Amino acid sequence: MPQWLCNQLMHAFYKKDRRQVKLLNDCWFFYRSKLSPGESGNGTEFQ
């Protein structure tokens, strides 16, 4: 998972913003579903 997404998720958890947590979670699973099978998807391509 990209570091920027981890940071946003942690911030949303701390604020107890359930809507933001759900949105970020949905974005992550959408991103993961679009990766081709050969890609690792560990987020290092964003760093």
C-alpha positions as CSV (number, residue, x, y, z in Angstrom):
1,M,0.0,0.0,0.0
2,P,1.4,3.4,-0.9
3,Q,2.7,5.5,2.1
4,W,0.4,8.4,1.2
5,L,-2.6,6.1,1.4
6,C,-1.5,4.7,4.8
7,N,-1.1,8.2,6.1
8,Q,-4.6,9.2,5.0
9,L,-6.1,6.0,6.5
10,M,-4.3,6.6,9.8
11,H,-5.5,10.2,9.9
12,A,-9.1,9.1,9.1
13,F,-9.0,6.4,11.9
14,Y,-7.7,8.9,14.4
15,K,-10.5,11.4,13.5
16,K,-13.0,8.5,13.6
17,D,-14.2,9.6,10.1
18,R,-16.0,6.5,9.1
19,R,-17.0,7.9,5.7
20,Q,-13.3,8.7,4.8
21,V,-12.1,5.3,6.0
22,K,-14.7,3.6,3.8
23,L,-13.8,5.7,0.8
24,L,-10.1,5.1,1.1
25,N,-10.7,1.4,1.6
26,D,-12.8,1.2,-1.5
27,C,-10.2,3.1,-3.4
28,W,-7.5,0.7,-2.3
29,F,-9.5,-2.4,-3.3
30,F,-10.4,-0.8,-6.6
31,Y,-6.7,-0.1,-7.3
32,R,-5.8,-3.7,-6.3
33,S,-8.5,-5.2,-8.6
34,K,-7.1,-3.2,-11.6
35,L,-3.5,-4.5,-11.2
36,S,-2.4,-7.2,-13.7
37,P,-1.5,-10.5,-12.1
38,G,2.3,-10.1,-12.6
39,E,2.4,-6.8,-10.6
40,S,3.2,-6.9,-6.9
41,G,1.2,-3.8,-6.0
42,N,3.1,-3.1,-2.8
43,G,3.0,0.6,-3.5
44,T,6.7,1.2,-4.1
45,E,6.0,2.5,-7.6
46,F,4.7,5.7,-6.0
47,Q,7.7,6.4,-3.9
